[in-house]
Amino acid sequence: MDLILWRHAEAVEAEALDDLARPLTAKGERHAERMAEWLNRRLAHSTRILASPALRCQQTAKALGRKFRTLDEIAPGAHPEALLLAARWPDASEPVLIVGHQPTLGMTAALVLGGEAQPWTVKKAGVWWLRHRPRDDEGRVVLQAVQSPDLL
């Protein structure tokens, strides 16, 4: 199973706005579009896409031009275990792309790769692509790719 973790792109920092209502900046929109183009060249058509209800995640996911499902379980402050449960990790039959937040995404990557949730950083609009290999006796996880919008 492939688990692709995509952090939302840069959002407006505004204390007057509710956190869930913060939109992407112009730079964030450009980064989301660049990363979406990179992802669309690599994602299987069967990829299930899940997004946080936060506006910045919704806008980031929309850049893909694909259908996605909004889940409250992956909103800001979600636990890595909730994210993995929503993705049906590691047993889903299709790849899963999650558009979410820090620190949850970094903690999820650490948990999947190292067995313990730790505060790893996923850059804004960045992608971490993880693959569970069940054919191995120990069910190893391979880090397929880490991509930053700055490198596209």
Secondary structure, 3 states (H helix, E strand, C coil): CEEEEEECCCECCCCCCCHHHCCECHHHHHHHHHHHHHHHCCCCCCCEEEECCCHHHHHHHHCCCCCCEECHHHCCCCCHHHHHHHHCCCCCCCCEEEEECCCHHHHHHHHHHHCCCCCCCCCCCCEEEEEEECCCCCCEEEEEEEECHHHC
